[in-house]
Amino acid sequence: GQSLEQPSEVTAVEGAIVQINCTYQTSGFYGLSWYQQHDGGAPTFLSYNALDGLEETGRFSSFLSRSDSYGYLLLQELQMKDSASYFCAVSSNYQLIWGAGTKLIIKP
Amino acid sequence: ETGVTQTPRHLVMGMTNKKSLKCEQHLGHNAMYWYKQSAKKPLELMFVYSLEERVENNSVPSRFSPECPNSSHLFLHLHTLQPEDSALYLCASSQEEGPTSYNEQFFGPGTRLTVL
């Protein structure tokens, strides 16, 4: 079957750096996306990796290793507003396959 | 504001009721999606429409019936639902549908559905 694995919850301190990992097993692969969802809100797009390597967008970076079927989202200089759930999703054969999400808890 | 709106935001219905969820996108996109989101589970893709044609139906029970009258509007008709259908129903749109290399999806705020 197709699946994505990510931790269910991560806790970090304000101002710190946190990494959220995602491993995937899918029948097709075009790229790995990351979405953020605040409680009560809609998922919003953060980043997309189609090729191996690191993509940086401000405080957020995303990494992909296609040979390892692995990626991660790196959040730097954490702010309280970053408290949310983060989902990885694989573009695979006409649809996005989603992980169950990682709840990021940030402590002052 | 993502350019995708959904109504109603909250809905409580009995198992014998019939109701409809509405989604509208103002982005000029060609593809629209219905997802079901349950706590601590991956988003479940229910239906995909591309240029008003249904291209995906992931074994969704027939008590859920989608309708796409034009590229901007998407409905999900509900009838004789079960309590386990209680969830957040999200609508999304994207520029294109298919195995393209990059296809960001824009989500509406969702409808929180409770089936009694």
Boltz contact constraints between the chains, C-beta under 6 A:
constraints:
  - contact:
      token1: [A, 30]
      token2: [B, 99]
      max_distance: 6.0
  - contact:
      token1: [A, 30]
      token2: [B, 101]
      max_distance: 6.0
  - contact:
      token1: [A, 42]
      token2: [B, 107]
      max_distance: 6.0
  - contact:
      token1: [A, 42]
      token2: [B, 108]
      max_distance: 6.0
  - contact:
      token1: [A, 42]
      token2: [B, 109]
      max_distance: 6.0
  - contact:
      token1: [A, 43]
      token2: [B, 107]
      max_distance: 6.0
  - contact:
      token1: [A, 45]
      token2: [B, 104]
      max_distance: 6.0
  - contact:
      token1: [A, 48]
      token2: [B, 102]
      max_distance: 6.0
  - contact:
      token1: [A, 50]
      token2: [B, 101]
      max_distance: 6.0
  - contact:
      token1: [A, 93]
      token2: [B, 99]
      max_distance: 6.0
  - contact:
      token1: [A, 94]
      token2: [B, 98]
      max_distance: 6.0
  - contact:
      token1: [A, 94]
      token2: [B, 99]
      max_distance: 6.0
  - contact:
      token1: [A, 95]
      token2: [B, 45]
      max_distance: 6.0
  - contact:
      token1: [A, 98]
      token2: [B, 42]
      max_distance: 6.0
  - contact:
      token1: [A, 98]
      token2: [B, 43]
      max_distance: 6.0
  - contact:
      token1: [A, 99]
      token2: [B, 42]
      max_distance: 6.0
  - contact:
      token1: [A, 100]
      token2: [B, 41]
      max_distance: 6.0
  - contact:
      token1: [A, 100]
      token2: [B, 42]
      max_distance: 6.0
